[in-house]
Amino acid sequence: MQAHEHTGTGDAGTAHGGGTVDTDAVDAGTTAREWWEARYAAGDGIWSGRVNAVLAAVAPTLPRGAGRALDLGCGEGGDVVWLAEQGWTATGVDLSDTAVERGRRAAAAAGVGERTSFVAADVATWAPDGDDRFDLVTASFLQSWPVEIPRAAILHRATGLVAEGGHLLVTAHAAPPHADLPEAFRAYRFPSPEDDLASLRLDEGWEVVVAEGRPRNATGADGERHDTVDSVVLVRRRAI
């Protein structure tokens, strides 16, 4: 998925990324899975394949170091591959079969296939085997339009996938990612850090490490530079 442009410095777009938004009309019955699969299948690649800037800045600072990581809405696998290159054992989950297959190929090409796994599934319902939990769960630009996803519910559910002492990192477009965003999408409500914290519904078992807007300068498909803002939320599950 990744309305993701797999978004960030590597990818940033409309869900995990960085590309232009498809303005084609959407049939009322079109599901998010169908829309994203069609988008990925329409070309050889949508995102840059580079790691998202926020993840690249945050992951090396985590006190536990490289462990088990999960990328929700992994797109074509840029973040998963990067995490594996840093020593993490990384899993990526995305709606699109085409995107997931590209992620597998990218991991193999980078020589990290043994430290990665990719699953084509709905992140709103997917669950790991058994009681598996992760030291880092990341959702980078997990935003989808024109076909929306239950994003707040997905983020809350993600808290249950974090191991004790582990972290959850949520990066989102807090403002239009491109200067040329079509008017039809300007009604989209971009989340603030406070919005995403509210979606997580944290209890006393959590610590908020970062909750802030971070300015970013993006380049659109036309080469024009554009000032935008990303919402960054990093929380830690306390060890019992």
The 8 nearest C-alpha neighbors of each residue, nearest first, counted from 0:
[[1, 74, 72, 93, 94, 35, 2, 95],
 [3, 14, 2, 15, 0, 4, 72, 74],
 [14, 3, 13, 1, 143, 142, 4, 15],
 [15, 14, 1, 2, 4, 16, 5, 13],
 [16, 3, 12, 5, 17, 15, 6, 11],
 [16, 15, 4, 6, 10, 3, 11, 1],
 [11, 16, 10, 5, 7, 15, 4, 12],
 [6, 8, 51, 11, 10, 9, 52, 16],
 [9, 7, 52, 51, 10, 50, 11, 6],
 [8, 10, 49, 51, 50, 7, 52, 47],
 [6, 11, 9, 16, 5, 7, 17, 4],
 [6, 16, 17, 12, 10, 7, 4, 5],
 [17, 4, 13, 11, 16, 6, 18, 3],
 [2, 12, 14, 3, 4, 142, 16, 143],
 [2, 3, 1, 13, 15, 142, 140, 141],
 [3, 5, 1, 16, 14, 4, 6, 140],
 [4, 5, 6, 11, 15, 10, 17, 3],
 [12, 11, 18, 16, 4, 10, 6, 46],
 [19, 17, 12, 4, 20, 45, 46, 16],
 [18, 20, 21, 220, 17, 12, 219, 13],
 [21, 19, 22, 18, 13, 180, 181, 12],
 [22, 20, 23, 19, 38, 145, 24, 144],
 [21, 23, 20, 24, 181, 183, 145, 25],
 [22, 24, 21, 25, 20, 145, 26, 34],
 [23, 25, 22, 26, 145, 21, 27, 29],
 [26, 24, 27, 23, 29, 145, 146, 28],
 [25, 27, 29, 28, 24, 30, 23, 146],
 [26, 28, 29, 25, 30, 146, 24, 145],
 [27, 29, 26, 30, 25, 33, 31, 146],
 [30, 28, 26, 27, 33, 34, 25, 31],
 [31, 29, 33, 32, 34, 28, 146, 27],
 [30, 32, 34, 33, 146, 35, 29, 147],
 [31, 33, 30, 94, 35, 34, 36, 95],
 [34, 32, 30, 36, 31, 35, 37, 29],
 [35, 33, 31, 37, 32, 36, 30, 38],
 [36, 34, 38, 37, 32, 33, 0, 31],
 [35, 37, 95, 33, 39, 38, 34, 40],
 [38, 36, 40, 34, 35, 39, 41, 33],
 [37, 39, 35, 41, 36, 40, 34, 42],
 [38, 40, 36, 41, 37, 42, 35, 97],
 [39, 41, 37, 38, 42, 36, 97, 43],
 [40, 42, 38, 39, 37, 43, 36, 44],
 [43, 41, 44, 40, 39, 45, 38, 37],
 [42, 44, 45, 41, 40, 39, 101, 97],
 [43, 45, 42, 46, 39, 75, 47, 101],
 [44, 46, 18, 39, 47, 42, 43, 4],
 [47, 45, 48, 10, 5, 16, 4, 17],
 [46, 48, 49, 10, 9, 45, 17, 77],
 [47, 49, 77, 46, 9, 50, 10, 76],
 [50, 48, 9, 77, 47, 10, 51, 78],
 [51, 49, 9, 78, 77, 81, 52, 55],
 [50, 52, 7, 9, 8, 10, 54, 53],
 [51, 53, 8, 7, 55, 54, 9, 56],
 [54, 52, 56, 55, 51, 57, 7, 170],
 [53, 55, 57, 56, 52, 51, 58, 50],
 [56, 54, 52, 53, 57, 58, 51, 50],
 [55, 57, 53, 54, 58, 52, 59, 60],
 [58, 56, 54, 60, 59, 55, 53, 61],
 [57, 59, 60, 61, 54, 55, 56, 64],
 [60, 58, 61, 57, 56, 64, 55, 65],
 [61, 59, 58, 57, 62, 56, 64, 63],
 [60, 62, 58, 63, 59, 64, 57, 166],
 [63, 61, 64, 60, 59, 65, 58, 164],
 [64, 62, 61, 65, 66, 134, 165, 164],
 [65, 63, 62, 61, 66, 59, 60, 58],
 [64, 66, 87, 86, 63, 67, 85, 88],
 [67, 65, 87, 134, 88, 64, 68, 63],
 [66, 68, 88, 133, 134, 87, 89, 135],
 [69, 67, 89, 135, 133, 136, 134, 88],
 [68, 70, 136, 90, 89, 91, 137, 135],
 [71, 69, 91, 137, 73, 138, 136, 90],
 [70, 72, 138, 92, 73, 137, 91, 69],
 [73, 71, 93, 0, 1, 92, 74, 141],
 [72, 74, 91, 76, 70, 71, 93, 92],
 [75, 73, 0, 1, 98, 76, 72, 5],
 [74, 76, 102, 98, 101, 99, 77, 73],
 [75, 77, 102, 79, 73, 74, 78, 80],
 [76, 78, 48, 49, 50, 80, 79, 75],
 [77, 79, 50, 81, 80, 76, 82, 51],
 [80, 78, 76, 82, 81, 77, 89, 91],
 [79, 81, 83, 77, 106, 78, 82, 76],
 [82, 80, 84, 78, 83, 79, 50, 77],
 [83, 81, 85, 79, 87, 84, 80, 78],
 [82, 84, 87, 86, 80, 85, 81, 88],
 [83, 85, 81, 82, 86, 80, 111, 87],
 [86, 84, 82, 83, 87, 81, 65, 59],
 [87, 85, 83, 84, 65, 82, 88, 66],
 [88, 86, 83, 65, 66, 82, 89, 67],
 [87, 89, 114, 67, 83, 115, 68, 66],
 [90, 88, 68, 115, 79, 87, 69, 83],
 [91, 89, 116, 69, 115, 117, 70, 68],
 [90, 92, 117, 70, 73, 69, 79, 71],
 [93, 91, 118, 71, 73, 72, 119, 117],
 [92, 94, 72, 119, 0, 73, 95, 120],
 [93, 95, 120, 121, 32, 119, 0, 96],
 [94, 96, 36, 98, 97, 93, 119, 0],
 [97, 95, 99, 119, 98, 100, 94, 36],
 [96, 98, 100, 95, 99, 39, 40, 101],
 [99, 97, 75, 101, 95, 74, 100, 96],
 [98, 100, 102, 96, 101, 97, 117, 75],
 [99, 101, 103, 97, 102, 98, 96, 104],
 [102, 100, 104, 98, 99, 103, 75, 105],
 [101, 103, 76, 75, 99, 105, 100, 104],
 [102, 104, 100, 106, 101, 105, 107, 99],
 [103, 105, 101, 107, 102, 106, 108, 100],
 [106, 104, 102, 108, 107, 103, 101, 109],
 [107, 105, 112, 109, 103, 111, 80, 104],
 [106, 108, 112, 110, 104, 109, 105, 111],
 [107, 109, 105, 106, 110, 104, 111, 112],
 [110, 108, 106, 107, 111, 105, 80, 112],
 [109, 111, 107, 108, 112, 106, 113, 84],
 [112, 110, 106, 114, 113, 109, 107, 83],
 [111, 113, 107, 106, 115, 114, 110, 103],
 [112, 114, 111, 115, 116, 110, 107, 88],
 [115, 113, 88, 111, 112, 83, 89, 116],
 [116, 114, 89, 112, 90, 113, 88, 111],
 [115, 117, 90, 91, 89, 118, 114, 103],
 [116, 118, 91, 90, 92, 99, 103, 119],
 [117, 119, 92, 120, 91, 93, 99, 116],
 [118, 120, 93, 96, 94, 92, 95, 99],
 [121, 119, 94, 93, 118, 122, 125, 92],
 [120, 122, 94, 123, 124, 125, 93, 119],
 [121, 123, 125, 124, 120, 71, 92, 93],
 [124, 122, 153, 121, 125, 149, 152, 156],
 [123, 125, 122, 121, 126, 120, 153, 156],
 [126, 124, 122, 121, 123, 120, 127, 92],
 [125, 127, 124, 128, 122, 160, 129, 131],
 [128, 126, 131, 129, 125, 130, 132, 160],
 [127, 129, 131, 130, 126, 132, 125, 160],
 [128, 130, 131, 127, 126, 132, 160, 125],
 [129, 131, 132, 128, 127, 160, 126, 162],
 [130, 132, 129, 127, 128, 133, 160, 162],
 [133, 131, 162, 160, 161, 130, 134, 127],
 [132, 134, 161, 67, 162, 135, 68, 160],
 [133, 135, 165, 67, 162, 66, 68, 161],
 [136, 134, 68, 166, 133, 165, 167, 69],
 [137, 135, 69, 167, 68, 70, 168, 133],
 [136, 138, 168, 70, 167, 169, 69, 139],
 [139, 137, 169, 71, 141, 70, 168, 170],
 [138, 140, 170, 15, 141, 169, 137, 171],
 [141, 139, 15, 14, 171, 3, 142, 170],
 [140, 142, 14, 1, 139, 15, 3, 138],
 [143, 141, 14, 2, 140, 13, 3, 1],
 [144, 142, 2, 147, 14, 146, 13, 148],
 [145, 143, 146, 147, 2, 142, 13, 184],
 [144, 146, 147, 143, 184, 25, 22, 21],
 [147, 145, 144, 31, 143, 148, 30, 34],
 [148, 146, 143, 144, 145, 31, 149, 142],
 [147, 149, 150, 143, 31, 146, 142, 123],
 [150, 148, 152, 151, 153, 147, 123, 154],
 [149, 151, 153, 148, 152, 154, 142, 141],
 [152, 150, 198, 154, 153, 149, 155, 199],
 [151, 153, 155, 150, 154, 149, 156, 198],
 [154, 152, 150, 156, 123, 151, 155, 157],
 [153, 155, 157, 151, 156, 152, 199, 150],
 [156, 154, 199, 152, 157, 153, 158, 198],
 [155, 157, 153, 154, 158, 159, 152, 160],
 [158, 156, 154, 159, 160, 155, 153, 161],
 [159, 157, 156, 160, 155, 161, 199, 154],
 [158, 160, 157, 161, 156, 155, 132, 162],
 [161, 159, 132, 157, 158, 133, 162, 136],
 [162, 160, 133, 132, 159, 158, 165, 134],
 [161, 163, 132, 165, 133, 134, 164, 160],
 [164, 162, 238, 165, 236, 237, 161, 239],
 [163, 165, 238, 237, 236, 162, 235, 166],
 [166, 164, 134, 162, 163, 236, 235, 135],
 [167, 165, 235, 135, 234, 134, 236, 136],
 [166, 168, 136, 234, 233, 135, 137, 235],
 [167, 169, 233, 137, 232, 136, 138, 166],
 [170, 168, 138, 232, 139, 231, 137, 233],
 [171, 169, 231, 139, 230, 140, 138, 232],
 [172, 170, 140, 230, 229, 173, 139, 169],
 [171, 173, 229, 174, 230, 140, 189, 176],
 [172, 174, 189, 229, 190, 230, 228, 191],
 [173, 175, 172, 228, 189, 227, 176, 229],
 [176, 174, 177, 227, 180, 172, 178, 173],
 [177, 175, 227, 174, 12, 172, 178, 217],
 [178, 176, 179, 180, 175, 219, 225, 217],
 [177, 179, 180, 225, 176, 175, 219, 223],
 [180, 178, 177, 181, 219, 182, 19, 176],
 [179, 181, 177, 178, 182, 175, 184, 185],
 [182, 180, 183, 184, 179, 185, 22, 20],
 [181, 183, 185, 184, 180, 186, 179, 22],
 [182, 184, 181, 185, 186, 22, 180, 187],
 [185, 183, 182, 186, 187, 181, 180, 145],
 [184, 186, 182, 187, 183, 181, 180, 175],
 [185, 187, 184, 188, 183, 182, 189, 181],
 [188, 186, 185, 184, 189, 144, 183, 145],
 [189, 187, 186, 190, 185, 173, 174, 184],
 [188, 190, 173, 174, 187, 172, 191, 175],
 [191, 189, 173, 194, 188, 195, 192, 171],
 [190, 192, 194, 193, 173, 230, 195, 189],
 [193, 191, 195, 230, 194, 210, 211, 232],
 [194, 192, 196, 191, 195, 197, 210, 190],
 [195, 193, 191, 197, 192, 196, 190, 198],
 [194, 196, 198, 192, 197, 193, 199, 191],
 [195, 197, 193, 199, 198, 194, 192, 200],
 [196, 198, 194, 195, 200, 199, 193, 201],
 [197, 199, 195, 151, 196, 200, 155, 194],
 [198, 200, 155, 196, 197, 201, 154, 195],
 [201, 199, 197, 198, 155, 202, 196, 158],
 [200, 202, 199, 205, 203, 204, 196, 197],
 [203, 201, 204, 205, 200, 206, 199, 236],
 [204, 202, 205, 201, 206, 237, 236, 200],
 [203, 205, 202, 237, 236, 206, 201, 238],
 [206, 204, 236, 203, 237, 235, 202, 201],
 [205, 207, 235, 234, 208, 236, 237, 204],
 [208, 206, 234, 209, 233, 235, 205, 210],
 [207, 209, 234, 233, 206, 235, 210, 232],
 [210, 208, 233, 232, 207, 211, 234, 231],
 [211, 209, 232, 192, 231, 233, 208, 207],
 [212, 210, 231, 192, 230, 209, 213, 232],
 [211, 213, 230, 229, 231, 228, 214, 192],
 [212, 214, 229, 228, 230, 211, 215, 231],
 [215, 213, 228, 227, 229, 212, 216, 226],
 [216, 214, 227, 228, 226, 217, 213, 229],
 [215, 217, 226, 225, 227, 224, 218, 214],
 [218, 216, 225, 224, 226, 215, 219, 227],
 [217, 219, 224, 223, 222, 225, 220, 216],
 [218, 220, 222, 221, 223, 177, 224, 217],
 [219, 221, 222, 19, 218, 18, 223, 177],
 [222, 220, 219, 223, 218, 224, 179, 19],
 [221, 223, 219, 220, 218, 224, 217, 225],
 [222, 224, 219, 218, 221, 225, 220, 178],
 [225, 223, 218, 217, 219, 222, 216, 226],
 [224, 226, 217, 216, 178, 218, 227, 177],
 [227, 225, 216, 215, 217, 224, 214, 228],
 [226, 228, 215, 214, 174, 176, 216, 225],
 [229, 227, 214, 213, 173, 174, 215, 212],
 [230, 228, 172, 173, 213, 212, 171, 231],
 [229, 231, 212, 171, 192, 173, 170, 191],
 [232, 230, 170, 211, 210, 169, 212, 229],
 [231, 233, 210, 169, 209, 168, 192, 170],
 [232, 234, 168, 209, 208, 167, 169, 207],
 [235, 233, 207, 208, 167, 166, 206, 232],
 [234, 236, 166, 206, 205, 165, 237, 164],
 [237, 235, 205, 164, 163, 165, 204, 166],
 [238, 236, 164, 205, 204, 163, 235, 239],
 [237, 239, 164, 163, 236, 204, 165, 162],
 [238, 237, 163, 164, 204, 236, 162, 205]]
